[in-house]
Amino acid sequence: MANVIQMERGRLLDGQQAQLRSLLQTFHDRGGHHLVVHLHGGLVSRAELMRTAQKIQPRYEAAGAFPLFLAWSSDELATLASILTTHAGHPAVRAAYRILMRIVPPVTPAPAGIKAHFMGLPAPAATSDATLEALGSEFRDALLADPEMQAALRAEGLTVQFNKLAPASAATAMGSIATTLALDAFSVPLRIVERFRAGRDHGLAVTILEEIYRSLPVDNIGRALWNEMKANIDRAFGPDPRLFGGTALLGALAEMGQSGRVPVVSLVAHSAGAIFAGRLLQEAQRRGLQTRFNLILLAPACTMRFFHETMGMAWERVGQTRLFAMNDPIEQADDMAGPAYPASLLYFVSGLLENTVDEPLLGMQRFFLAPAHQPDPSVRFAREHFQGNRAPVWSPTTSTEDPGRQSTARRHGAFDDEDEATLQSVAHLLRAWTPVTEGNVG
């Protein structure tokens, strides 16, 4: 039976507080000194987590660590792929994409590896000579003259306003594409060009899709799901340790410290699990825990700003750190939703789900390399922190890399339970990391 503690919206499910105390008592009775807490990502269902826990718990135990899996969230983000596919296939979106791919000037080359296809449409052979000022008018006129767009207008009762498309009736069903199809003919193409000029584009095809989606329910729905997931993490640190999972774990660690036993805790955090790990560190610092934590971050979906804030607050609580993620060409090639969004989940989070477009994420090599983000103090902090023996492991690596620095993951979801090289690296680190002292902080 896997050592899983289950929560819903931050609250422990029935019987889970007793289960947590029982597991930690077993850890204590065995004389354990190394606890590994596994924090899954936001695209993982409860059933998938159970399978993952059953698969990798023996590996953690063989590495000399006592495993604890926190099921902190359901798969809120799993619905995004179907939402994207539904909206991306709409004639109005197809028309907007096709026209923008033709008229937006190539102000900067698309990063190598970004695909130009979308719903089977070919990449344009050439672009318009339109000036930046005329782009909006050209987009509007081409959109309204497009046969596929005209058919959508007739079929769904859309009317045309001066520079927007809006529903003819307020009675249009909530959530339908017509409800919020307000493709501002002037701002959409200009936002695309501005992103290229500022070095904040995600390649031509993906940037165009992101700016179209920002005008549709996809943007609001996706950000709402992402923010709700973050809120569930915050709820896990509510005041009552009998109810809230994060607080219950911290309380148990505090009791161990009071008894004179302070185990080392390694946090293995995948994707959005890195946000939970960061909140755990922040709360440990606030509560004055004696516990020291190691961090293994697998394609972390937290922002560099959040990592900077967390480390600034809880630096003395953190010992060893290791970051695993895909190199940028592989990241770009990891289709989150096929042609509806032909890049990875982390690109989607950076481009659409955070408050700032092209928000720097810790798990994206792009932000360790891109000159446009160099002035950002959080980006500088991440670049300075992850160097030397903390240098990131960018997958895929070669078999000649040192143990603990190998990964061959080519999908975002492969890091924590599929990729054998990563699993072996994590196990190697758990074996190697003894309780942290002032002499071996790395």
C-alpha positions in Angstrom: 0.0 0.0 0.0 1.5 3.3 -1.1 2.0 6.0 1.5 -0.5 8.5 0.1 -2.2 11.4 2.0 -5.2 12.7 0.2 -6.6 16.2 0.3 -9.4 18.0 -1.5 -9.2 21.8 -1.8 -6.4 21.8 0.8 -8.5 19.8 3.4 -7.5 16.3 4.5 -10.1 13.7 3.5 -11.7 11.6 6.2 -9.2 9.5 8.1 -6.2 11.1 6.5 -5.0 13.0 9.6 -4.8 9.6 11.4 -3.1 8.1 8.3 -0.5 10.8 8.3 0.3 10.4 12.0 0.5 6.6 11.6 2.9 6.9 8.7 5.2 9.4 10.5 5.1 7.2 13.6 6.3 4.3 11.5 9.0 6.6 10.2 10.0 7.4 13.7 9.8 3.8 15.0 12.2 2.7 12.2 14.7 5.3 13.3 14.3 7.1 10.0 16.4 10.2 9.3 15.4 11.0 5.7 11.8 11.7 4.7 11.0 12.3 1.0 7.8 14.1 0.3 6.6 13.7 -3.3 4.4 16.5 -4.7 2.7 15.8 -8.0 1.8 18.2 -10.8 -1.5 19.9 -11.6 -2.4 17.6 -14.5 -2.5 14.4 -12.4 -5.7 12.7 -11.5 -6.0 10.9 -8.1 -5.9 7.5 -9.8 -2.8 8.4 -11.8 -1.1 9.6 -8.5 -1.9 6.3 -6.9 -0.3 4.4 -9.8 2.8 6.7 -9.6 3.1 6.2 -5.9 2.9 2.4 -6.2 5.6 2.5 -8.9 8.2 4.8 -7.3 7.7 4.2 -3.6 10.0 1.1 -3.7 12.7 3.2 -5.4 12.5 5.8 -2.7 12.7 3.1 0.0 15.7 1.4 -1.8 17.4 4.8 -1.7 17.1 4.9 2.1 14.3 7.5 2.3 10.8 7.1 3.8 8.3 8.2 1.1 5.2 10.3 1.6 3.0 11.2 -1.3 0.8 14.3 -0.9 -2.3 14.2 -3.2 -2.9 17.9 -2.9 -5.1 18.5 -6.0 -7.3 16.9 -8.6 -6.7 17.3 -12.3 -8.2 20.8 -12.8 -5.8 21.6 -15.7 -6.6 18.3 -17.6 -9.7 20.0 -19.0 -7.6 22.6 -20.8 -6.7 20.4 -23.7 -10.3 19.7 -24.5 -11.2 23.4 -24.2 -8.4 24.3 -26.5 -9.3 21.8 -29.1 -13.0 22.8 -29.1 -12.2 26.5 -29.5 -9.3 26.1 -31.9 -11.5 24.2 -34.4 -14.0 27.1 -34.6 -14.2 28.7 -38.1 -13.6 32.2 -36.7 -10.4 31.1 -34.9 -9.2 29.3 -37.9 -9.8 32.3 -40.1 -8.1 34.7 -37.6 -5.1 32.4 -37.4 -4.8 31.9 -41.1 -4.9 35.7 -41.8 -2.5 36.6 -39.0 0.0 34.0 -40.2 -0.2 35.8 -43.6 -0.1 39.5 -42.6 2.0 39.7 -39.4 5.6 40.7 -40.5 8.4 38.4 -39.4 10.0 41.0 -37.2 12.2 38.4 -35.6 12.8 34.8 -36.5 10.7 32.1 -34.8 12.8 30.1 -32.3 14.1 26.9 -33.8 11.7 24.0 -33.3 8.4 25.9 -33.0 6.0 24.4 -35.5 4.0 26.6 -37.9 1.1 24.2 -38.4 -2.3 24.6 -36.9 -5.3 22.4 -37.6 -3.7 21.2 -40.8 -3.2 24.7 -42.2 0.1 25.3 -44.0 2.6 27.9 -42.9 2.5 31.0 -45.1 4.9 31.3 -48.0 5.3 35.1 -47.6 4.0 38.0 -45.5 2.3 41.2 -46.3 4.2 44.5 -46.8 1.7 46.3 -44.6 3.1 48.8 -42.2 2.6 48.3 -38.5 -0.1 51.1 -38.5 -2.0 49.4 -41.2 -1.9 45.9 -39.7 -5.1 46.4 -37.7 -7.2 47.6 -40.7 -5.8 44.8 -42.9 -6.6 42.2 -40.3 -10.2 43.5 -39.8 -10.9 43.7 -43.5 -9.4 40.3 -44.3 -11.3 38.7 -41.4 -14.7 40.1 -42.5 -14.1 39.1 -46.1 -13.0 35.6 -45.3 -15.6 33.0 -46.5 -15.1 30.8 -43.4 -15.6 33.8 -41.2 -18.7 34.9 -43.0 -20.2 31.5 -42.7 -19.5 31.6 -38.9 -21.2 35.0 -38.7 -24.3 33.7 -40.4 -24.4 30.4 -38.4 -24.0 31.9 -35.0 -25.7 35.3 -35.2 -22.6 37.4 -34.9 -22.7 41.0 -35.9 -19.9 43.3 -36.8 -19.1 46.4 -34.8 -16.5 49.0 -35.7 -13.4 47.0 -34.7 -14.8 44.1 -32.9 -17.0 41.0 -33.4 -19.8 40.7 -30.9 -22.9 38.6 -30.4 -26.1 40.0 -31.9 -28.0 39.0 -28.7 -27.1 39.0 -25.1 -29.0 35.7 -24.9 -26.2 33.9 -26.5 -25.3 30.8 -24.4 -22.6 31.5 -21.8 -19.3 29.9 -22.7 -20.0 29.6 -26.5 -17.4 31.1 -28.7 -19.8 33.8 -29.8 -20.2 35.1 -26.3 -16.7 36.6 -26.0 -15.4 36.6 -29.6 -14.2 40.2 -29.4 -11.1 40.0 -31.6 -10.0 43.6 -31.6 -8.8 44.0 -35.1 -6.3 46.6 -34.1 -4.8 45.3 -30.8 -4.4 41.6 -31.7 -1.9 42.0 -34.5 -0.1 44.8 -32.7 0.3 42.8 -29.5 1.9 40.0 -31.6 4.3 42.4 -33.2 5.1 44.1 -29.9 6.0 40.7 -28.3 8.4 40.0 -31.1 10.0 43.4 -30.8 10.4 42.9 -27.1 11.8 39.4 -27.4 8.8 38.0 -25.5 7.3 35.9 -28.4 6.9 32.2 -28.3 7.5 31.7 -32.0 5.1 32.9 -34.7 2.5 30.2 -34.6 2.3 29.9 -30.8 2.3 33.7 -30.3 -0.6 34.2 -32.7 -2.6 31.4 -31.0 -1.9 32.9 -27.6 -3.1 36.3 -28.7 -6.2 34.9 -30.3 -7.0 32.8 -27.1 -6.6 36.0 -25.0 -9.7 37.3 -26.8 -11.7 34.1 -26.1 -13.0 32.3 -23.0 -9.9 30.1 -23.1 -7.9 32.8 -21.4 -10.4 33.5 -18.6 -11.2 29.8 -18.1 -7.6 28.8 -18.1 -6.5 31.5 -15.7 -9.4 30.7 -13.4 -8.4 27.1 -13.2 -4.8 28.0 -12.6 -5.6 30.4 -9.9 -8.0 27.9 -8.3 -5.3 25.4 -8.2 -3.0 27.9 -6.5 -5.7 28.7 -4.0 -6.1 25.0 -3.2 -2.4 25.0 -2.3 -2.8 28.0 -0.1 -5.8 26.4 1.6 -3.6 23.4 2.6 -1.9 25.7 5.0 -5.0 26.8 6.9 -4.8 27.2 10.7 -6.2 23.8 11.9 -3.7 20.9 11.6 -6.6 18.5 12.0 -8.1 19.8 8.8 -5.4 21.1 6.5 -2.8 18.8 4.9 0.2 21.2 4.7 -0.4 22.4 8.3 -0.7 18.8 9.5 2.6 17.8 8.0 4.4 20.9 9.4 2.9 20.2 12.8 4.2 16.7 12.7 7.7 17.8 11.7 7.6 20.4 14.6 6.8 17.6 17.0 9.7 15.6 15.8 12.0 18.6 16.4 10.7 19.0 19.9 11.5 15.3 20.6 15.1 15.9 19.6 14.9 14.2 16.2 15.1 16.5 13.2 15.1 14.5 10.0 16.2 15.8 6.7 13.2 16.3 4.3 13.7 16.1 0.6 10.9 17.6 -1.5 10.5 16.0 -4.9 8.2 18.4 -6.7 6.9 18.0 -10.3 5.3 20.8 -12.3 2.8 22.8 -10.2 4.0 20.7 -7.2 6.9 23.2 -7.0 4.3 25.8 -5.9 3.3 23.6 -3.1 6.9 23.0 -2.2 7.5 26.7 -2.1 4.6 27.3 0.2 5.7 24.5 2.5 9.1 26.2 2.8 7.6 29.6 3.4 5.3 28.2 6.2 8.2 26.2 7.7 10.2 29.5 8.0 7.2 31.4 9.5 6.7 28.7 12.1 10.4 28.5 13.0 10.8 24.8 12.2 14.3 23.3 12.8 13.8 21.1 9.7 16.1 21.5 6.8 14.8 20.7 3.3 16.4 19.5 0.0 14.7 20.4 -3.2 14.4 18.2 -6.4 12.4 20.2 -8.9 11.1 18.3 -12.0 10.0 20.7 -14.8 8.7 23.2 -12.1 5.8 25.3 -13.2 6.4 28.0 -10.6 7.4 31.5 -11.6 11.0 32.6 -11.1 9.6 35.5 -9.0 7.9 32.9 -6.7 11.2 31.0 -6.4 13.1 34.2 -5.7 10.6 35.2 -3.0 10.6 31.8 -1.4 14.4 31.5 -1.3 14.7 35.0 0.0 12.4 34.1 2.9 13.5 30.5 3.6 17.1 30.3 2.4 18.3 29.0 5.8 15.8 26.1 5.5 17.2 24.9 2.2 20.1 22.5 1.7 20.7 20.8 -1.6 18.8 21.7 -4.8 18.6 20.1 -8.2 16.5 21.2 -11.2 15.5 18.9 -14.0 13.7 20.2 -17.1 13.6 19.9 -20.9 15.9 21.9 -23.1 14.1 24.6 -25.1 13.8 22.9 -28.5 12.3 19.8 -26.8 10.0 22.0 -24.7 8.7 23.6 -27.8 8.1 20.3 -29.5 6.1 18.9 -26.5 2.6 19.5 -27.9 0.2 20.2 -25.0 -2.9 19.9 -27.2 -1.7 19.0 -30.7 -2.1 21.7 -33.3 -4.5 23.6 -31.0 -1.4 24.5 -28.9 1.8 23.1 -30.4 4.1 23.7 -27.5 4.4 22.5 -23.9 2.3 23.1 -20.8 4.9 25.4 -19.4 4.8 27.6 -22.5 1.0 27.7 -22.1 1.3 28.7 -18.4 3.9 31.4 -19.3 1.9 32.7 -22.2 -1.6 32.6 -21.0 -2.2 31.6 -17.3 0.1 33.9 -15.4 -0.7 37.6 -15.1 2.1 38.7 -17.3 2.5 37.5 -20.9 5.8 35.4 -21.3 6.1 35.2 -17.5 9.5 33.6 -16.6 9.0 30.1 -15.3 11.7 28.2 -13.3 11.3 25.1 -15.4 11.9 26.7 -18.8 15.4 26.9 -20.2 14.3 29.8 -22.4 14.4 32.1 -19.4 17.9 31.0 -18.4 19.1 32.1 -21.9 16.9 34.8 -23.3 18.6 38.3 -23.3 15.2 40.0 -23.0 14.7 38.8 -19.5 18.3 39.5 -18.2 17.3 42.7 -16.3 14.6 40.9 -14.3 16.1 40.4 -10.7 14.2 37.1 -10.3 15.7 35.8 -13.5 19.1 36.9 -12.4 18.7 35.2 -9.1 17.6 31.9 -10.7 20.6 32.0 -13.1 23.0 32.7 -10.3 21.5 30.1 -8.0 21.5 27.3 -10.5 25.2 27.2 -11.5 28.2 25.2 -10.5 27.2 22.0 -8.8 23.6 23.3 -8.9 23.5 23.7 -12.7 20.2 22.6 -14.2 19.9 19.2 -15.9 18.5 20.0 -19.3 16.9 16.9 -20.8 17.8 15.0 -22.9 21.3 14.5 -21.5 23.9 11.9 -22.6 24.8 8.7 -20.7 28.2 10.2 -20.0 26.7 12.7 -17.5 27.5 12.1 -13.8 25.0 10.0 -11.8 22.3 12.3 -10.5 22.6 14.5 -13.6 20.9 12.4 -16.2 17.5 12.7 -17.8 16.0 11.6 -21.1 12.4 13.0 -20.6 10.9 14.5 -23.8 7.4 15.2 -22.3 6.4 17.4 -19.4 4.6 14.5 -17.8 7.5 12.0 -18.0 9.8 13.4 -15.3 8.3 12.0 -12.1 7.2 8.5 -13.1 8.1 7.5 -16.7 11.6 8.5 -17.6 14.1 5.9 -16.3 17.1 8.2 -16.4 15.4 10.8 -14.3 14.1 8.2 -11.8 17.6 6.9 -11.4 19.0 10.4 -10.9 16.5 11.2 -8.2 17.2 7.9 -6.4 21.0 8.7 -6.6 20.4 12.1 -5.1 18.3 10.7 -2.3 21.0 8.2 -1.4 23.7 10.8 -1.6 22.0 13.5 0.4 22.7 13.0 4.1 21.1 15.2 6.7 22.2 18.8 6.0 24.7 20.5 8.3 26.4 23.8 8.0 29.3 22.0 6.4 27.5 20.5 3.5 24.9 23.0 2.3 25.0 23.0 -1.4 
